Amino acid sequence: MKHTKVKDLLNGTKTLHEVKAKGWVRTFRNNQFIALNDGSTINNIQCVVDFENTPDETLKRITTGAAVSVTGTLVESQGAGQTVEIQVTKLEILGDSDPEKYPMQPKKHSLEFLRENAHLRIRTNSFGAIMRVRSTLSFAVHQYFQEKGFFYVNTPIITGSDAEGAGEMFRVTALPFDGTPRTEDGQVNFKEDFFGKETNLTVSGQLEGETYAMALGQIYTFGPTFRAENSNTSRHLAEFWMIEPEVAFNNLADNMDLAEDFIKYVIKYTVDKCGDDLKFLEQRLLDEEKSKPQAERSEMSLLEKLSFVMDNNFKRVSYTEAIDILKSSKPNKNKKFNYIIDEWGADLQSEHERYLVEKHFKCPVILFDYPAKIKAFYMRLNEDGKTVRAMDILFPGIGEIVGGSQREERLDVLLQKIADLGIDEKELWWYLDTRRFGTAVHSGFGLGFERLVLFVTGMSNIRDVIPFPRTPQNAEF
């Protein structure tokens, strides 16, 4: 007999028939009641063991974490909290678990402890829920773009260009550390390296994505990206996933429309598909908030925050207007902000972004037309000569979640910007060709997938929404 997923057993309506289930023991009570979970749902199914006719040796092996197979009759449950249970007629231990050494005991563990056991934390309710939500969100990303006629492009992980110009990249090399080949002036001779030039792990697939958009019309990338920023905060990872659509003939307004529609779609899809997991995560967040001072507690529950995004039109505000609002705000005047806003041109921090969303406008916000000096070289210069056609989407509780722009399609302007920033034109010859041969207005944005998962799950640390986090001094597992 094939085994049936626990989710399907719990959702079924037919009882009094023989079933088989396989999974891991969450708890075993009174030598009789197994709480069995197979990962298909956050809910366990109760399996009632005939302990009088089960050998003691077998009963002793039913411990938390053990893998078991149960066969029996699915019946209506007499206990509270579940509709059906399995009256076990046959039980098989598939894999033992040492109860003295198994870390994931049925009790509350700190998130730090669970990060140290990232290979097993998925067996807890919290991380099972988080990763099912992550999987659903990932599917929704592909479904949205496929339904809209986008083409999925796999851009390179190894690259010779720095899309962001930040310089915080992981180098890829096959050169030996001892006896590294050098040029006459003592520099590393990358011509002798595997690729014959200096290469790195990518921080973005945008530049390559633009070249494909200028032939396929509308494309998206969704893959791993890397940043060697030595930052040990709850918002940073060295390895993370990016969603980056690029669309030919779209201007900045079109880009904002696309980003808003996309975000609302994937959140709604996940809310519809992950009801049990999100309810659990909402309750987890409420319990966590009880230990915080009243002033630090969120004004909205998790599902209220998700509805807040789905049900509200995103307010579109220029950077200049936002600066005026922030300069005259009470937190700024009373010096409550950690970073005081006193002049146009300031790079906004999370506290400013959250103030605009949560206190001033009380809805998601799209800021646009940022100062050119604080944005990347590829963003289209406005007629004022000091701002660019950039946009950031700001969310409650998290601040910036999306960054995008209308790209600079004019070759002469792009060449001047590259020269002003000291970027080697030869390194971007292929990118500049898209402006030489059939250039056109085009736009795109980038969304850090982990930030989206962070928002949808209500977690506060980005290390808890990726299976195996990579951070400074940490590449375990």
C-alpha positions in Angstrom: 0.0 0.0 0.0 1.3 3.5 -0.9 1.4 6.0 2.0 -0.8 9.1 2.0 0.4 12.6 3.0 -0.7 13.8 6.4 -2.2 16.9 4.8 -4.4 14.8 2.6 -5.5 12.6 5.4 -6.5 15.5 7.6 -8.3 17.2 4.7 -10.2 14.1 3.6 -13.8 13.3 4.3 -13.7 9.5 4.0 -13.2 7.5 7.2 -13.2 3.8 8.2 -10.8 2.7 5.6 -7.2 1.4 5.8 -4.4 4.0 5.3 -0.7 4.2 5.6 1.3 7.3 6.8 5.0 7.9 7.1 6.7 10.7 8.9 8.6 11.8 12.0 7.5 11.5 15.6 6.8 14.9 17.2 5.6 13.5 20.5 4.7 10.2 22.0 2.4 10.3 25.0 1.3 7.7 27.5 2.9 4.9 25.4 -0.1 5.2 23.1 -0.4 8.5 21.2 2.0 9.4 18.4 1.8 13.0 17.0 3.1 12.3 13.4 4.2 14.9 11.0 5.6 14.4 7.5 6.2 18.1 6.5 3.2 18.4 4.2 1.4 20.5 6.7 2.0 22.2 10.0 -0.6 20.0 11.6 0.2 16.5 13.0 -2.0 13.5 12.8 -2.6 11.5 15.9 -1.8 7.8 15.6 -3.2 5.6 18.4 -0.9 2.6 19.1 -2.3 -0.7 20.5 0.3 -0.7 23.2 -1.0 -3.9 24.8 -0.1 -5.8 21.6 3.0 -3.9 20.7 6.4 -5.2 21.9 8.1 -3.2 24.6 11.2 -2.9 22.4 9.2 -1.3 19.7 7.5 1.1 22.1 10.9 2.2 23.4 12.0 3.1 19.9 9.1 5.5 19.4 11.0 8.7 20.4 10.9 12.3 19.3 12.5 12.6 15.9 12.2 8.9 14.9 11.0 8.1 11.4 8.1 5.7 11.5 5.5 4.1 9.2 2.0 3.4 10.5 -0.8 1.4 8.9 -4.3 1.4 10.3 -7.9 2.6 10.1 -8.7 6.2 9.7 -11.4 7.1 12.1 -13.1 10.2 13.6 -11.1 11.5 16.5 -12.5 11.4 20.0 -10.0 14.0 21.2 -10.0 17.8 20.8 -7.9 19.6 18.1 -8.2 17.0 15.3 -11.0 15.6 13.2 -9.5 12.2 12.4 -6.9 9.9 13.7 -5.3 6.6 12.8 -6.0 3.5 14.8 -2.7 1.7 14.3 -2.7 -2.0 13.3 1.0 -2.1 12.1 3.9 0.1 13.1 7.4 0.0 11.6 10.4 2.0 12.9 12.2 3.3 9.8 14.9 5.3 11.6 15.7 5.5 15.2 16.4 8.8 17.0 18.5 9.0 20.2 16.2 10.9 22.7 19.3 12.0 24.7 21.1 13.6 21.8 18.3 14.8 19.5 18.4 18.6 19.7 14.8 19.3 18.5 12.9 18.3 21.7 9.2 19.4 22.0 10.0 22.6 23.8 10.7 26.3 22.9 14.1 26.8 21.5 15.8 30.2 20.9 16.3 31.2 17.3 20.0 31.4 17.9 20.1 27.8 19.0 18.0 26.8 15.9 20.5 28.6 13.6 23.3 26.5 15.1 21.2 23.5 14.2 20.0 24.7 10.8 20.1 21.1 9.4 17.4 20.1 11.9 15.5 23.3 12.6 13.2 22.6 9.7 11.6 19.9 11.9 10.1 22.5 14.2 6.7 24.0 13.6 8.1 27.5 13.0 10.7 26.6 10.4 8.4 24.1 8.7 5.9 26.9 8.3 8.5 29.5 7.1 9.9 27.2 4.5 6.5 26.1 3.1 5.6 29.8 2.8 9.0 30.4 1.1 8.3 27.6 -1.4 4.8 28.9 -2.2 6.1 32.5 -2.7 8.8 31.1 -5.0 6.2 29.3 -7.1 4.0 32.4 -7.2 6.9 34.5 -8.6 7.3 32.2 -11.6 3.5 31.9 -12.1 3.0 35.6 -12.1 5.7 36.3 -14.7 4.7 33.3 -16.9 1.1 34.4 -16.9 2.2 37.9 -18.0 4.2 36.5 -20.9 7.7 37.1 -19.4 10.6 34.8 -20.3 12.8 33.3 -17.5 16.5 34.0 -18.1 19.3 32.4 -16.2 21.9 35.1 -15.9 25.6 34.3 -14.9 26.6 33.7 -11.4 30.2 34.3 -12.3 30.7 37.8 -13.8 33.4 40.2 -14.8 31.3 43.3 -14.1 30.0 45.0 -10.9 26.4 46.0 -11.6 26.1 48.0 -8.4 29.5 49.6 -8.4 29.8 48.9 -4.7 33.0 46.8 -5.0 31.9 44.4 -2.3 32.2 41.2 -4.3 33.5 37.7 -3.8 36.4 37.0 -6.1 36.4 33.8 -8.2 39.9 32.5 -9.0 41.8 29.4 -9.8 45.2 31.0 -9.1 47.3 29.5 -6.3 47.6 31.5 -3.1 51.3 30.5 -2.9 53.3 31.7 -5.8 50.5 33.8 -7.3 51.6 35.0 -10.8 52.4 38.7 -10.9 52.8 41.4 -13.5 56.0 43.5 -13.8 54.5 46.1 -11.6 53.7 43.5 -8.9 49.9 43.3 -9.5 48.1 39.9 -9.7 48.3 38.7 -13.3 44.7 37.7 -13.9 45.5 36.9 -17.5 46.9 33.6 -16.1 43.7 32.9 -14.2 41.0 30.5 -15.4 38.9 33.1 -17.2 41.9 35.2 -18.2 40.5 38.2 -16.3 39.3 39.2 -12.9 36.0 37.6 -12.1 33.5 37.6 -9.1 30.3 36.2 -7.9 27.5 38.3 -9.1 25.6 40.9 -7.1 22.9 41.2 -9.7 21.7 39.7 -13.0 20.3 43.1 -14.1 22.9 44.1 -16.7 22.8 40.8 -18.5 19.0 40.8 -18.1 18.8 44.1 -19.9 20.4 42.7 -23.0 17.8 39.9 -23.2 14.9 42.3 -22.6 16.1 44.3 -25.7 15.4 41.2 -27.8 12.7 39.2 -26.0 10.8 42.2 -24.8 10.1 41.2 -21.2 12.2 38.9 -19.1 12.9 38.1 -15.4 15.7 36.5 -13.5 15.3 34.7 -10.2 18.6 33.3 -8.8 21.3 33.5 -6.2 23.4 36.7 -5.8 26.3 37.5 -3.5 27.7 40.4 -1.6 30.9 40.5 0.5 29.6 43.1 2.8 31.1 42.5 6.3 27.8 43.3 8.0 26.5 41.1 10.9 23.0 42.5 11.1 19.6 41.0 11.0 19.0 42.4 7.5 22.1 41.2 5.7 23.2 37.9 4.1 26.3 37.2 2.0 24.2 34.8 -0.3 20.7 35.7 -1.1 18.1 35.4 -4.0 17.0 38.2 -6.3 14.0 38.6 -8.5 14.8 41.0 -11.4 12.4 41.7 -14.2 13.4 43.9 -17.2 10.9 45.2 -19.7 11.6 46.9 -23.0 9.5 50.1 -23.8 8.4 50.5 -20.1 9.0 53.9 -18.5 9.2 54.6 -14.7 5.4 54.8 -14.3 5.0 51.4 -16.1 7.7 50.0 -13.8 5.9 51.1 -10.7 2.6 49.6 -12.0 4.4 46.3 -12.6 6.1 46.1 -9.2 2.9 46.9 -7.3 0.8 44.4 -9.2 3.5 41.7 -8.8 3.8 42.2 -5.1 0.1 42.1 -4.5 -0.3 39.0 -6.6 2.4 36.9 -4.9 1.3 37.9 -1.4 -2.4 37.1 -2.2 -1.4 33.8 -3.8 0.5 32.8 -0.6 -2.2 33.9 1.8 -4.7 31.8 -0.2 -2.4 28.7 -0.2 -0.7 28.9 3.2 -3.6 29.7 5.6 -2.6 27.3 8.4 1.1 28.2 8.3 0.4 32.0 8.3 -2.1 31.6 11.2 0.6 29.8 13.2 3.2 32.4 12.3 0.8 35.2 13.3 0.2 33.6 16.7 4.0 33.1 17.1 4.5 36.8 16.4 1.7 37.8 18.9 3.3 35.7 21.6 6.7 37.2 20.8 5.3 40.8 21.0 4.0 40.2 24.5 7.5 40.3 25.9 8.2 43.7 24.2 7.5 47.1 25.7 4.2 48.5 24.5 5.9 51.2 22.4 7.8 48.6 20.5 4.9 46.4 19.6 3.5 46.3 16.1 0.2 48.1 15.6 -0.9 45.4 13.1 -1.0 41.6 13.3 0.8 39.6 10.6 -2.3 39.0 8.5 -3.4 42.6 8.9 0.0 43.7 7.6 -0.4 41.5 4.5 -4.0 42.8 4.0 -2.6 46.3 4.4 -0.4 45.8 1.4 -2.9 43.9 -0.7 -5.8 46.3 -0.1 -4.1 49.7 -0.3 -2.9 51.5 -3.4 0.7 52.3 -3.1 1.3 56.0 -2.5 3.7 57.5 -5.1 5.8 60.3 -3.6 8.9 62.1 -5.0 12.1 62.0 -3.0 12.0 65.8 -2.8 8.5 65.7 -1.2 9.6 62.9 1.2 12.6 64.9 2.4 10.3 67.9 3.1 7.9 65.7 5.1 10.8 64.1 7.1 12.5 67.5 7.8 9.3 68.8 9.3 8.3 65.6 11.1 8.2 65.5 15.0 10.9 62.7 15.2 13.3 64.8 13.2 12.6 68.0 15.0 12.8 66.3 18.4 16.0 64.5 17.2 14.4 61.1 17.8 15.7 59.8 14.5 19.2 58.2 14.7 19.9 59.9 11.4 18.7 63.5 11.3 17.4 64.8 8.0 18.7 68.3 7.5 19.3 68.7 3.8 18.2 67.4 0.3 20.4 64.6 -0.9 20.5 62.5 2.2 20.4 58.7 1.7 17.2 57.6 3.5 17.5 55.0 6.3 15.0 52.4 7.4 13.7 54.5 10.2 12.8 57.3 7.7 11.2 54.8 5.3 9.1 53.2 8.0 8.0 56.7 9.3 6.7 57.5 5.8 4.8 54.2 5.5 3.6 53.6 9.1 3.0 57.1 10.5 2.6 59.6 7.7 0.9 58.0 4.7 -0.3 54.8 6.5 0.0 52.8 3.3 2.9 51.3 1.2 4.9 54.1 -0.5 6.8 54.3 -3.8 9.5 57.0 -3.7 10.8 58.1 -7.0 13.3 60.6 -8.6 16.2 60.2 -6.3 19.4 62.3 -6.3 21.7 60.9 -9.0 24.7 61.0 -6.5 23.2 58.3 -4.3 22.1 56.0 -7.1 23.7 53.6 -9.6 25.2 54.7 -13.0 22.6 52.9 -15.2 19.6 55.0 -13.9 18.1 57.5 -16.4 19.1 61.1 -15.7 16.2 63.5 -15.4 16.1 66.8 -17.3 17.0 68.7 -14.1 20.4 67.0 -14.3 20.5 66.2 -10.6 17.9 63.4 -10.1 17.4 60.0 -11.8 14.3 58.0 -12.7 14.8 55.7 -9.7 12.1 54.2 -7.5 12.0 52.3 -4.1 9.0 50.6 -2.7 8.6 50.9 1.1 6.7 48.5 3.4 5.6 48.6 7.0 8.0 47.0 9.5 10.7 46.6 6.9 11.3 49.7 4.9 12.7 49.3 1.4 11.7 46.0 -0.3 12.1 46.9 -4.0 14.6 49.1 -5.8 14.3 49.8 -9.5 14.6 52.4 -12.2 14.0 53.5 -15.8 17.4 52.6 -17.4 19.5 55.2 -19.1 19.0 54.4 -22.8 21.0 57.3 -24.2 24.5 56.2 -25.2 26.1 59.7 -24.8 24.6 60.2 -21.3 25.6 56.7 -20.2 29.1 57.1 -21.4 29.5 60.4 -19.5 28.1 58.9 -16.3 30.5 55.9 -16.6 33.4 58.3 -17.2 32.4 60.5 -14.2 32.4 57.4 -11.9 35.8 56.1 -13.2 34.3 52.9 -14.6 36.3 51.2 -17.3 34.3 51.5 -20.5 36.0 48.5 -22.0 34.6 46.3 -19.2 31.0 47.2 -20.3 31.4 47.2 -24.1 28.8 44.5 -24.5 26.3 46.4 -22.2 26.9 49.6 -24.2 26.2 47.8 -27.4 22.5 47.7 -26.4 22.5 51.5 -26.6 24.3 51.4 -29.9 22.0 49.0 -31.7 18.3 49.7 -31.4 18.2 51.4 -28.1 14.8 52.1 -26.5 13.3 53.1 -23.2 13.3 50.2 -20.8 12.9 49.7 -17.0 13.2 47.1 -14.3 13.5 46.4 -10.6 15.1 44.1 -8.1 13.4 42.5 -5.2 15.4 40.6 -2.6 13.5 37.4 -2.1 14.5 36.9 1.5 13.1 40.4 2.4 9.8 39.4 0.8 9.8 36.1 2.8 10.7 38.1 5.9 7.7 40.4 5.5 5.2 37.6 4.7 6.3 35.4 7.6 6.7 38.2 10.2 10.2 37.0 11.1 12.6 39.7 12.3 16.0 38.2 11.2 16.7 37.5 7.6 18.9 34.4 8.7 15.6 32.7 9.6 14.0 32.8 6.2 16.7 31.1 4.1 17.5 27.4 4.6 21.3 27.8 5.3 22.3 31.4 6.0 25.7 32.6 4.8 27.0 35.5 6.9 30.5 36.8 8.0 32.4 34.0 9.7 29.6 31.5 9.1 29.5 29.0 6.2 28.4 26.0 8.2 26.3 23.2 6.6 
